[in-house]
Amino acid sequence: MEIIPAIDLLEGTCVRLHQGNYDKVTRFNSNPVEQALDWQSQGASRIHLVDLDGAKTGLPINDESIKAITEAIDIPVQIGGGIRTPERAEALLSYGIDRVILGTIAIEKPELVKRLAKVHPKKIIIGIDAKDGKVATRGWIKQSKVSATDLAKTFIGSGIAAIICTDIATDGTLKGPNIEAMRIMASVSDIPVIASGGIGSIADLLSLMPLEEDGVTGVIVGRALYDNAIDLREAILAMHNRNLIDPLSQEKHLA
């Protein structure tokens, strides 16, 4: 299971929001390129970027930072936030972005997303951000009536690379992932699922590993890395070799 460090961009700096609330911002690093290089040096195989300004306003405020990151590092970058037109997706891919994440547009214009997936095979990810099982859009500002699983089923056979399933209720809380929500999401289609939200410890990461057989292939980690609750190098080793973690403590966590 791939561990993907997150870099959330707001006005050109690295931040984290608490449960998607723009009024609850913690700033971690004023230099996102430096941060991306740091995650790469610690063994990250991919970086997850979120353009928070784009998600909220749809404006390309962070494009210079995005370009600088893709030019500076050697590992793939995926990005989401405010990508609501084919032109915006094309622009980001032209910057060297490996995969673009479509959220709001996936629920508002699913056929357009399917066409993009055909033009750019394995370059399109669907971001499904859910609260109480329902999809949130426009940077989590609006709540829809569409269930997360129904939206996922819409894209079966479309050729998208993955679904990023974010549980808003746990995002930024460090209280552990919503295991059942991730299991359900993975079970409704054969599309690989990347889990997001609530990761606060290596034990939390290990708790997701049984879901690999259901199709959960990756996990995005944000605040726990910045708060030093998780060491990325240790986490990568632990995910590759569970024996590095005390089996008794793991069983206690999973019980």
N, C-alpha and C positions, 0 to 999 in steps of 0.2 A: 504494500500500500504506500503510495507516494505522499510524502509530507510536503506541503506547498506553503511556504511563508507568504504572508500577506503584507502588502504595502498599500495603505489607504491614503490617497492624495487629497489634500484640501488646501487650496491656495498655495500649491507648490511645496507643502511640507507633509511629513509622515504623521498621521494621527490615527486615533481609534475613537469610534463612537460607541456609546453604551446603548445597546438595543436599537441602533439606527437613529438615535436622537441627536440632531445637529446642535442641540443646546447643551449636550453633555460630551464635550470634546476633550480628549487628552492628547497633547502634542508630544511626540517622541523624538523626532529628528527633523531638523530643518533642511537636511540634504538627502533626498530620496535616492540619488545615485550612489552615494556612500553606503546607504542602507542596503541597497540591492547587491552591491559588491560584497558586503559583509555576509549576507545570507548565502551568496554563491561560495564564498571562501569556507563557509561552515558545512558545505556539502549539499546545499539545495540543488535539486535537479530541475526546478521550475520556479518562477516567481508569479504570484497572483497580485495584480494591480487592480485597485478600485478607484475610479475617478469620481470622488464624492461630489465635486462641483458639477460634473457632467450629469450625474444621477439626479441632482436637485434641480439644475437649471437647463441642462441640455447644451450648455456652452463649452467649447474646447479650451477651458482656462488652463489646464495642466499639460497641454500638448508638448511644450518645450521639455518639461520634466520627463514625459513619456518617451520622447525621442532620445533624450540623453541616457535614459536607463537602458533602452534596447541597444544603443550603440556601445555602452560601457561593459555589458556582461555577455557571457558566451552561452548561457542557458536560455531555454525558451521562456517567453513571457506571455501570459494570458491577461486580458483586461476586460473589465466590465464597468458600467456606469455611464448612462446617458447615450448609449448607442441605439438610436431609434430610427435610423435611416440606412439604406444600403450604402449611400455615399460616405457616411461616417464610418461604417465598418470597413469599407474599401480604403479610406484614408489611414485608419489605424494599421491595417495589414501592410500598407505601403511603408509604414515606419519600421517595419521589421517585427511587428507583433506576431506571435505564432498562432494564437487563437483569440477570437473576440467573443465576449459573453453578452448575450442578448436577453434582457429581462422584460421590461415593459412592452417592447415591440412583440415579444413572443406571445403575449396574451392579447394584444390589440390587433396584430397583423400576422397571425401564424403562417399563412400561405406565403407571405413575403420572406419569412425566415426560412421556410422550406426551400424556396428558390435560391436563397443565398447559400444554403448548405449544399445544394447541387453544384453551384458555381465554384464554391470553395470547400471541397470535401475535407472533413475532419478539421476544419478551421473554425467551425461555429459551435459554441457551447450555449446551452440554454440555462439561464440563471433563474431558479424558482425560489423566491424568498417567501416563506410562509409563516403565518401567525394563526394559531388555532386551526391549522389545516387549510387556510384560505390564502390565496396569493396576494402579496402586497406589491404595488407598483410605484413608479415615479420616486425612486429613492426611499421607498418604504413610507412615503407620505400618504399614499392612498391605499385603501383596503378594497379588494375586489370580492365578488361573490363566487369566484371560480375556485374549485378545490385544486390543491397542488397536484394530486395524483391524476385528475382529469386532464390537466394541462400537460403533464408528462406523457400521457397516452397519446396526445395529439401528435407527438413527434416520433412515434414508433415508425421505423422504416424510412426516416427522412435523411439519414446519413449524418446527423449531427455527431460531434465528437463525444460529448458528455453532457450530463445535467449536474449543475452545482445546486445542491439542496441546502439552503440556509434556513435554520430555525431561528426566527427573529427573537423569540422569547429567551433563548439562551445566548445569543450573540453578544460577545463582550462581557459576559458574566463570570467566566472561568468556573462555572458550576457543573460542567460536564455536558456532553452532547445529548441530544434527544435521540437515543438509540432506536426507539420504536419508529419514530418518524423517518429515519434514514432507512430502516429495514423495509418499511412499507413503500417508500419511494423506489427503492431498488427492485422490489418485487413486481411492480406494475409494468415494467418494460425490460427489454434487453439492452437498454442504453446504459453505459457506465455512469455511475453516480459518484460525485465528489462531495463529501460531507463538509459542512461548515457550521460553526456556531458552538460556543460553550466549552471548547477545549481549554483545560486549565492545568493539566498534568500529563506526564507520560502514561500514567495509568488510564487516563481518559482516552489517549491514543490507542492503547492496547485494547480497550473495551470495544473499539470499532473493528478490530481485526477479524472477529468471527463473521462480520458482514461481507468480507471479501468474496465468499462463496455465493453471496446474493447479488454481487455486482458493484459493491462500493470499492472503488479502485484508488481513491485518494482522499486526503483530508487537508483542509486549509486551516492554518494556525496563525493567529494574529497576536492578540494582547498577551497571551502567556509567554510568547517569545520576548516581547518588549519589556515585560515585567520580570524577566528572568525566572519565571516559574518553570519554564522548559528550556533546556539547553538543546539547540538544534542538532548538534553532533551526536549527543547521547540519545536523542529521540530517534534519529535515523538508525543508529545501531540497535536500539531496543526493538524497533519495528522489524528489523531484519533478523533479530535473534532474541526471542522472548526470554531466553535463559539468562539474559543480562539483568532481568528484573526479578526480584524475589517472587517465586511462584505463589507463596502464601499470601503476600500482600496483594498480588494480582487477583487471586481467587476471592479474597475478602472484598476487593473493590467491585468485582463482577457479581458478587452474590446479591 
